[in-house]
Amino acid sequence: MHLLSKIGKIPMTETVIQLDNVCKNFGSLKAVNNLSLEVKKGEVIGFVGPNGAGKTTTLKLIAKLMRPNSGQILIINKQGKLQNLHENHKNLIEMGFLIDIPHFYNSTPYRILKYIANLRNYPKEKLNQRIDDLLSDFNLSKWKYRKIKNFSKGMIQKLGFIVAIIHDPEIVILDEPQTGLDPTARIDVRKHIRSLQKKGKTIFVASHMLYEITEVCDKIALLNEGSLVGFDTLDNLEFLLRVKEIVCKITKPIPPEKIDSILKKLVQSLEPYLEHDLDPTISEESIKYNPNEKSFFIYYDGTEESSTKILNILVNEFKSDFTISSFSKPKTVQLERLYTQMIYDNENPKLNKDAI
């Protein structure tokens, strides 16, 4: 295992966090149930699950805000070795944490950020510039010395994000970072998460906004009733579902009297690349047309080669029938279906084995 350099850098292939059979109970409730996963440096991990799935509890355990009832959480230390989170915390690399809805004393952003940075031993000579840069990134510069009681919910959320990263931590834990943010601010948060990743930071994001998850995360941890249902890249998890979808939008709606003939022609032309063993809860047809959205929904075998050939056929063989305006894979929809399917398989293991 590589040693950390004097400035605390970790090799990109290094395991930064490892959870081994972690359990957390609240009375008879198992909030986290034998959860194990391993995270490498620079990965952005998305936690997805319904309310009560264990997302926030897991993040609080990693952030050392709670202790597990059993199992252990290992985090890399300043010597480049994994050690128990609750042993000699001064030897661990720095972490930053944003809770779902942060609350602050009625002070000013400058005083709060300076206080947190000093607690985390951020270099004093760099602090003022660090504060100014981060406030500028989130359009809060003019609020630097104003009382927080006058802040909107979105402004408080942005300040909470800054508090989590003011000391330049190696691990950043974000619980619903988009809560209360307008669309522009959500874009700013996504940009900043990507910039942190480029610097080699390891990031955990829990969110109900599946679009945000698919946009910024390398891997997704699917949680249900405290258990880890799946943990992998979105593409690999989708492969387990064995269904992929292409949405082909066209510029003008197809006349109603031509829909059936065009669909029949599409099925014949694309037949080698289509998924025919479909889950009926998803679709009973390999190709559907939605006139309201001016879109074809094509369920195919999921390979890049097939996707390319489907596009070529649509462009060359159907140019007299319609003109394509976009051709894409709806990641958010796939993640919703994937999660639903994996939850079902997890709750019905016997049915799943019988199906195999």
Residue pairs with C-beta under 8 A, 6 or more apart in sequence:
1 14
1 80
1 81
2 10
2 11
2 14
2 80
3 79
3 80
4 10
4 76
4 78
4 79
4 80
4 93
8 78
8 93
8 94
8 170
9 200
10 16
10 41
10 76
10 80
10 93
10 170
10 200
11 41
12 40
12 41
12 42
12 200
13 40
13 41
14 40
14 41
14 76
14 80
15 38
15 39
15 40
15 41
15 76
15 82
16 39
16 40
16 41
16 75
16 76
16 93
16 170
16 171
16 202
17 38
17 39
17 62
17 73
17 74
17 75
17 76
17 171
17 202
18 37
18 38
18 39
18 73
18 74
18 75
18 82
19 35
19 36
19 37
19 38
19 58
19 62
19 71
19 72
19 73
19 74
20 36
20 71
20 72
20 73
20 74
21 34
21 35
21 36
21 70
21 71
21 72
22 32
22 34
22 35
22 36
22 58
22 61
22 68
22 70
22 71
22 72
22 73
23 30
23 32
23 33
23 34
23 35
23 68
23 69
23 70
23 71
24 30
24 31
24 32
24 54
24 57
24 58
24 61
24 66
24 68
24 69
24 226
25 31
25 69
30 225
30 226
31 54
31 57
31 226
32 54
32 57
32 58
32 61
32 68
32 226
33 54
33 225
33 226
33 227
34 71
34 227
35 54
35 58
35 71
35 223
35 226
35 227
35 228
36 71
36 228
37 221
37 228
37 231
39 45
39 202
39 204
40 202
41 170
41 200
41 202
42 197
42 200
42 201
42 202
43 202
43 203
43 218
43 219
44 193
44 197
44 202
44 203
44 205
44 216
44 217
44 218
44 219
45 202
45 203
45 204
45 205
45 217
45 218
45 219
45 220
45 221
46 205
46 206
46 207
46 213
46 214
46 216
46 217
46 219
46 220
46 221
47 55
47 58
47 59
47 204
47 205
47 206
47 207
47 220
47 221
47 223
48 55
48 206
48 207
48 210
48 213
48 220
48 221
48 222
48 223
48 335
48 339
49 55
49 222
49 223
49 224
49 229
49 339
50 224
52 225
53 223
53 224
53 225
53 226
54 223
54 225
54 226
54 227
55 175
55 206
55 223
56 100
56 175
56 206
57 66
57 226
58 223
59 97
59 173
59 175
59 204
59 206
60 66
61 67
61 68
61 73
62 73
62 75
62 85
62 95
62 171
62 173
62 204
63 95
63 97
63 173
64 85
64 86
64 89
64 95
65 97
67 86
72 84
72 85
73 84
73 85
73 86
74 82
74 83
74 84
74 85
75 82
75 83
75 85
75 92
75 93
75 95
75 171
76 82
76 83
76 92
76 93
77 83
77 88
77 91
77 92
77 93
78 91
78 92
78 93
79 91
83 91
83 92
85 92
93 169
93 170
93 171
94 120
94 167
94 168
94 169
94 170
94 171
95 169
95 170
95 171
95 172
95 173
96 163
96 164
96 165
96 166
96 167
96 169
96 171
96 172
96 173
97 164
97 172
97 173
97 175
98 160
98 161
98 163
98 164
98 172
98 173
98 174
98 175
98 177
99 160
99 175
100 175
100 176
100 179
101 157
101 176
101 179
101 180
102 156
102 157
102 159
102 160
102 163
103 156
104 112
104 148
104 156
104 159
104 160
105 112
105 148
106 147
106 148
106 149
107 147
107 148
108 144
108 145
108 146
108 147
108 148
109 131
109 135
109 140
109 143
109 144
109 145
109 146
109 148
109 159
109 162
110 131
110 144
110 145
112 148
112 159
112 163
113 131
113 134
113 162
113 163
113 166
114 127
114 131
116 163
116 166
116 167
117 127
117 130
117 131
117 166
117 167
118 124
118 127
120 166
120 167
120 169
121 167
122 130
122 166
122 167
122 168
130 166
130 168
131 144
131 166
132 141
132 144
134 162
134 165
134 166
135 141
135 143
135 144
135 162
137 188
137 192
138 158
138 159
138 161
138 162
138 185
138 188
138 192
139 158
139 185
139 188
140 155
140 158
140 159
140 162
143 151
143 155
148 156
148 159
151 159
152 180
153 179
153 180
154 180
154 181
154 182
154 185
156 180
157 177
157 178
157 179
157 180
157 181
157 185
158 181
158 185
158 188
158 189
161 174
161 177
161 189
161 192
164 172
164 173
164 174
165 172
165 192
165 196
169 201
170 200
170 201
170 202
171 201
171 202
171 203
171 204
172 196
172 201
172 202
172 203
172 204
173 203
173 204
174 193
174 203
174 204
174 205
174 206
175 206
176 206
176 207
176 208
177 189
177 193
177 205
177 207
178 186
178 189
178 207
178 209
178 212
181 189
186 209
186 212
190 212
190 215
190 216
193 203
193 205
193 216
194 216
196 203
197 203
197 216
205 212
205 213
205 216
205 217
207 213
210 332
210 335
210 336
211 331
211 332
213 220
213 335
214 234
214 331
214 332
214 335
217 234
218 233
219 231
219 232
219 233
220 230
220 231
220 232
220 233
220 234
220 237
220 335
221 228
221 230
221 231
222 228
222 229
222 230
222 231
222 237
222 338
222 339
222 342
222 343
223 229
224 342
224 343
224 346
224 347
227 346
229 339
229 342
229 343
229 346
230 237
230 240
230 338
230 342
234 331
234 334
234 335
234 338
237 338
237 342
238 244
238 302
238 334
238 338
239 302
240 338
240 342
241 334
241 337
241 338
241 341
241 342
242 275
242 277
242 302
243 275
243 278
243 279
243 282
243 299
243 302
243 337
244 275
244 299
244 300
244 301
244 302
244 329
244 334
245 297
245 298
245 299
245 300
245 329
245 330
245 333
245 334
246 297
246 298
246 299
246 300
246 307
246 310
246 327
246 328
246 329
247 295
247 296
247 297
247 298
247 326
247 327
247 328
247 329
247 330
248 295
248 296
248 297
248 298
248 314
248 324
248 326
248 327
249 293
249 294
249 295
249 324
249 325
249 326
249 327
250 294
250 295
250 296
250 322
250 323
250 324
250 325
251 294
251 322
251 323
251 324
251 325
252 294
252 322
252 323
253 291
253 294
254 262
254 289
254 291
254 321
254 322
256 291
258 321
259 289
259 291
262 289
262 318
262 321
262 322
263 287
263 289
265 318
265 321
266 287
266 296
266 298
266 318
267 274
267 286
267 287
269 313
269 317
269 318
270 286
270 287
270 298
270 300
270 310
270 313
272 306
273 300
273 301
273 306
273 309
273 310
274 286
274 287
274 298
274 299
274 300
274 301
275 286
275 299
275 300
275 301
275 302
276 286
278 284
278 285
278 286
278 299
279 341
282 299
282 337
283 297
283 299
286 298
286 299
286 300
287 296
287 297
287 298
287 299
288 296
288 297
289 295
289 296
289 297
290 296
290 297
294 325
298 310
300 306
300 307
300 310
307 329
311 327
314 324
314 327
315 324
345 352
